Amino acid sequence: MSSKIANIFLGALFLVAFLGFSEENTSATEAEQISTYQSPRFILYFGERTADSNSKILSREKVAEFAFSVLEKAYDRYSKLFRFSPKQKVTIKFLSPAEFTRYTGAPEWTSAMYFNDEITIPFNTKKGVNLSDLERAIIHEYAHAVIHEISNGTCPAWLDEGLAQMFEGKINPLLGPALRKWIAQNDAMPLDWLGQGFTLLHESIVPAAYAESLVATRKLVEDQGYEGVTKFLSELRDGKKEKVAFKVAFHDSQENFLKFLTKDIKTWARTGEYNP
């Protein structure tokens, strides 16, 4: 994730006129390093050391234009699926890799993060930006923001990550082998294990945790639709305990669901399918 040079002044004018958002710079010196763009629903912030330095790299203006387009499409999609119109204005911060690590304190394997109403994405000016990767990262992290708003921050990590992966579309190639290795010697991880953020898990089981979360969430959506998911999130928001909310929304206990989930994953593991 990085940036590329173009005409900064003309690019900013184009974005203001076409997309209806503005660039705010605090001084002439900082303008070369820090830029902020706004739309009615989103704020994009480019931190220090994300300034354009190579004519072969997309400008921050072009990246901002692309990011706003992806965000608006995701907003429409999530609003329809959850029958909920997000009201929270979300900030997306593009930071240099060093800034990202310093600001988030995230493990090295983290490629983006949603926390405290902010999406933070590392942005490397020495490499060309991969728009497909950037799109997936934005879709994934903005899903967390919407889910957080619907549930008032009570959604368990397994469902939060499962939904974000489903919306992202492309399955990480590390997940299949990791889940197959885990299920060869274990049952599916108890959902209680996966209730908190995955940054708290041991790095060795993180890919399997993501994979199981994806499979579990997909199974729930196939059985009960997004209506069931929204009901679960609403019950959690209203103060119900997770297991009680699960039974109300999905008409089954978590314990029974886990038994069927283990069976499904073990069945998949015996096939030649790469992705779960």
TISEKE-80144 format. One line per 10 residues: their letters; for each residue x, y, z of C-alpha. Coordinates in steps of 0.001 Angstrom, whole numbers. Layout:
% residues N
a) X/Y/Z; ...
//
This chain:
% residues 276
msskianifl) 0/0/0; 1720/3106/-1141; 1522/6338/-3139; 2477/7987/-6516; 3054/11535/-7735; 764/13650/-9867; -52/17307/-9795; -1023/17791/-6133; -2848/21094/-6580; -4859/20014/-9622
galflvaflg) -5492/16590/-8109; -6897/18161/-4957; -9162/20480/-6955; -10431/17542/-9017; -11308/15587/-5886; -13058/18518/-4246; -15145/19197/-7357; -15911/15608/-8288; -16214/13854/-4931; -17224/16715/-2681
fseentsate) -14485/16410/-96; -11702/18735/958; -8014/18612/1742; -6908/20248/4973; -3230/21038/5524; -1994/22839/8615; 1013/24552/7060; 3061/24728/3861; 5718/22450/5338; 3248/19934/6739
aeqistyqsp) 1324/19985/3453; 4167/17996/1948; 3806/15357/4660; 297/15313/6139; -2971/15519/4190; -6594/15079/5232; -9553/14514/2890; -13185/14457/3974; -16565/13309/2694; -19875/13359/4590
rfilyfgert) -19234/9857/5959; -15459/9443/5982; -12182/11163/6830; -8950/10062/5144; -5668/10990/6783; -2221/10506/5243; 521/10713/7849; 4133/11788/7676; 6412/9961/5264; 3510/9038/2987
adsnskilsr) 4226/11977/651; 4679/11269/-3053; 8287/10519/-3868; 8177/8568/-7118; 6393/9371/-10373; 5601/5663/-10782; 3586/5560/-7561; -57/6648/-7258; -550/10072/-5697; -2316/10411/-2393
ekvaefafsv) -5103/12210/-4243; -5666/9220/-6511; -5517/6823/-3572; -8050/8989/-1729; -10355/9025/-4751; -10157/5234/-4976; -10655/4760/-1226; -13773/6951/-1132; -15276/4995/-4024; -14666/1658/-2272
lekaydrysk) -16032/2965/1021; -19251/4293/-492; -19931/985/-2255; -19249/-899/973; -21571/1456/2865; -24407/686/445; -23749/-3049/599; -23636/-3280/4390; -26683/-1050/4780; -28721/-3424/2610
lfrfspkqkv) -27445/-6653/4186; -27911/-5546/7797; -30896/-3256/7130; -29016/-644/9111; -27719/2750/8038; -24385/3504/9760; -24241/6988/11267; -20694/6980/12661; -18182/9029/10658; -15128/6803/10270
tikflspaef) -11508/7926/10017; -9057/5981/7830; -5395/6660/8581; -2720/5789/6032; 586/5653/7903; 4115/4655/7003; 4969/1108/8204; 7012/2535/11075; 4195/4911/12061; 1660/2084/11811
trytgapewt) 3632/-141/14195; 4291/2712/16611; 691/3968/16546; -1143/624/16797; 1343/-1560/18660; 21/-4386/16471; 1878/-7666/15827; 4010/-7874/12681; 1460/-10067/10891; -1196/-7327/11106
samyfndeit) -1753/-5643/7714; -4485/-3222/8838; -6517/-2514/11948; -9825/-1096/13140; -9719/312/16668; -11393/3209/18497; -13492/4249/15476; -10395/4408/13247; -9119/2244/10416; -5332/2262/10193
ipfntkkgvn) -3519/972/7105; 257/870/6532; 1234/2816/3419; 4671/2183/1883; 5831/4961/-438; 8718/2843/-1758; 6394/368/-3458; 3616/739/-5991; 115/470/-4551; -1826/-2694/-5284
lsdleraiih) -5398/-1439/-5660; -6899/-4914/-5286; -5134/-5425/-1948; -6098/-1920/-842; -9731/-2526/-1767; -9853/-5756/225; -8246/-4089/3240; -10748/-1214/3188; -13755/-3535/2738; -12533/-5768/5567
eyahavihei) -11766/-3008/8062; -14858/-944/7301; -16951/-4054/7959; -15520/-4013/11498; -16578/-382/11879; -20172/-1107/10812; -20413/-4252/12959; -19054/-2297/15914; -21738/357/15445; -24587/-2157/15082
sngtcpawld) -23544/-4125/18179; -22235/-1163/20188; -18864/-2909/20371; -20192/-6227/21733; -19685/-8485/18684; -17356/-11437/19458; -14180/-11532/17397; -15014/-14818/15661; -18151/-13345/14040; -16545/-9947/13487
eglaqmfegk) -13621/-11498/11621; -15790/-14070/9876; -18073/-11425/8389; -15163/-9175/7387; -13525/-12086/5552; -16755/-12968/3767; -17174/-9393/2559; -13528/-9184/1539; -14090/-12099/-827; -10674/-13582/-1433
inpllgpalr) -9631/-16244/1063; -6126/-15931/2468; -4114/-18938/1163; -2676/-19567/4645; -6066/-20439/6112; -6794/-23794/4483; -3524/-25532/5440; -3675/-24063/8952; -7234/-25253/9570; -6521/-28707/8115
kwiaqndamp) -3492/-29052/10421; -5499/-27978/13464; -8545/-30170/12855; -6355/-33245/12276; -5605/-33303/16013; -8387/-31242/17578; -12062/-30415/17493; -13071/-26960/16335; -11853/-24266/18722; -14513/-23311/21277
ldwlgqgftl) -16077/-20002/20329; -15178/-18783/23828; -11528/-18929/22744; -12271/-16719/19785; -14357/-14084/21519; -11583/-11542/22012; -9363/-9929/19384; -7064/-12325/17572; -4044/-10182/18412; -4299/-11845/21845
lhesivpaay) -3879/-15357/20421; -553/-17121/19960; 725/-16349/16482; 914/-20038/15580; -2871/-20539/15764; -4006/-17206/14333; -4487/-18517/10733; -6569/-21466/12006; -8626/-19091/14162; -9376/-16879/11163
aeslvatrkl) -10254/-19929/9075; -12629/-21377/11663; -14259/-17977/12135; -14894/-17777/8403; -16392/-21270/8231; -18561/-20753/11322; -19884/-17400/10120; -20568/-18663/6622; -22513/-21607/8051; -24662/-19283/10181
vedqgyegvt) -25371/-16981/7238; -26301/-19938/5034; -28665/-21281/7727; -30235/-18075/9064; -29242/-15320/6615; -28038/-11862/7557; -31321/-11351/9372; -30116/-13859/11959; -26738/-12156/12205; -28363/-8751/12713
kflselrdgk) -30659/-10250/15365; -27634/-11678/17189; -25820/-8330/17099; -28942/-6524/18300; -29406/-8939/21199; -25785/-8411/22222; -26204/-4649/21968; -29217/-4877/24254; -27144/-6596/26926; -27811/-10298/26360
kekvafkvaf) -25020/-12759/27155; -23417/-14226/24036; -24762/-17769/24462; -28275/-16492/25163; -28168/-14117/22177; -26832/-16943/19988; -29755/-19235/20831; -32316/-16469/20284; -30872/-15476/16897; -29780/-18836/15494
hdsqenflkf) -32213/-21222/17264; -29438/-23486/18527; -26961/-23612/21387; -23338/-22709/20768; -22304/-26124/22087; -24499/-27984/19605; -23451/-25662/16786; -19782/-26376/17593; -20369/-30134/17287; -21789/-29723/13780
ltkdiktwar) -19028/-27239/12923; -16364/-29756/13952; -18039/-32422/11806; -18223/-30082/8796; -14574/-29021/9089; -13370/-32621/9476; -15411/-33604/6409; -13846/-30743/4430; -10355/-31697/5639; -10719/-35144/4058
tgeynp) -11471/-33631/662; -8960/-32248/-1809; -10391/-28732/-1547; -7693/-26191/-726; -9886/-23502/843; -12331/-24238/3677
//
